[in-house]
C-alpha cells in the first residue's frame, strides 16, 4: 500500500464513523469517541517510538511507518 493510500484510508475511516454517530443507541456515538482517542494514542506512541503502526485493512495486516503517520497526523508529532 502506498503512502497516499494510507493517508486516504485514515480519511475514509472518519467518513464511515459518521454513520455510527447517527445511530439511535446512545452508546454507539460514545464508542466512536473512545475509538478515536485510542487510535490517536496508538499513532502518537508509534511516532514517539519510531515503530510501525499495525492495522487490519481488508482482512490483511498492514504496517504503517511512523513517517507516514507524521504526514497524516501532523499535530500528533508536534506534541512531543
DAGI-V459772 format. One line per field, one symbol per residue. phi: phi as a letter, one per 40 degrees, with the letter a starting at -180 (. if undefined). psi: psi as a letter, one per 30 degrees, with the letter a starting at -180 (. if undefined). burial: + if it has 16 or more other ideal C-beta (glycine too) atoms within 10 Angstrom, else -. A space follows every 50 residues. Layout:
phi=???
psi=???
burial=???
This chain:
phi=.cccccccccccccccccccccccccccdccccccccccccccccccccg bccbbbbfgbcbcbccccccccbccccccd
psi=kleeeeeeeeeeeeeefeeefglfjffeeeeeeeeeeeeeeeeeeeeefh lkkklkkhgkkkkjlfeeeeefiffeffg.
burial=-----++-++------+--------------+----------++-++--- --+-+--------+-+-++--++--++---
